[in-house]
Each structure stands twice: as structure tokens, then as C-alpha cells.
Amino acid sequence: MKHKDILAIYEAGMNINAKREWLHVASTESLTCYATHSKRGYEATEAVGILPEFQGTAIHDSRSPILNIFAATLFAMFTICGI
């Protein structure tokens, strides 16, 4: 996934065993990665490990934690959907 040209990314809150977790999703035309983490944003993105090395175009729904990750690291072109 890290070497693809386009990557769709998303995160959503969910409860696992009565505890708030975040589902982090990264997908290409043929692959999808699902990972859960207790946090969202930079710390979770680093733990999942796909976005820190991604150099292509990322597509996301414009939630601010993801925008902050891209602004802080400047490692990928970023396209915002849903505006």
C-alpha cells in the first residue's frame, strides 16, 4: 500500500468491549487495511504505519486530525472529499 499512487483513508469511532477505539482504514483499488487504536490522529497513524511512508495522493473526508498529520509532515499530496 505504501507504494501505490492513490490511497483512500478514513477513521471512525467505535466501541470495543465498552471502550472507545478508532478504526483506521486505508484502501487501494485492490487492498484494504483495517486497524484499531485507542487514539486518532498522529499517534495512531504512526502506529498503523502506512501513512508515514506513503508518497502518493491520499484521499480523505477532511476531518481535522488527518489534515494536521499531513500539514505537519508534508509527505504526500492530499485530496479532500466531502466539502
ZITATA-V820083 format. One record per run of one state. SS is the DSSP state (~ for helix, > for strand, _ for the rest). FROM is the first residue (numbers start at 1). TO is the last residue. Records with the same first field share a line. If there is no record, write none. Layout:
BEGIN
SS->FROM-TO + FROM-TO
END
This chain:
BEGIN
_->1-5 + 17-18 + 28-31 + 38-41 + 49-50 + 54-56 + 61-63 + 74-76 + 81-83
>->6-16 + 19-27 + 32-37 + 57-60 + 77-80
~->42-48 + 51-53 + 64-73
END
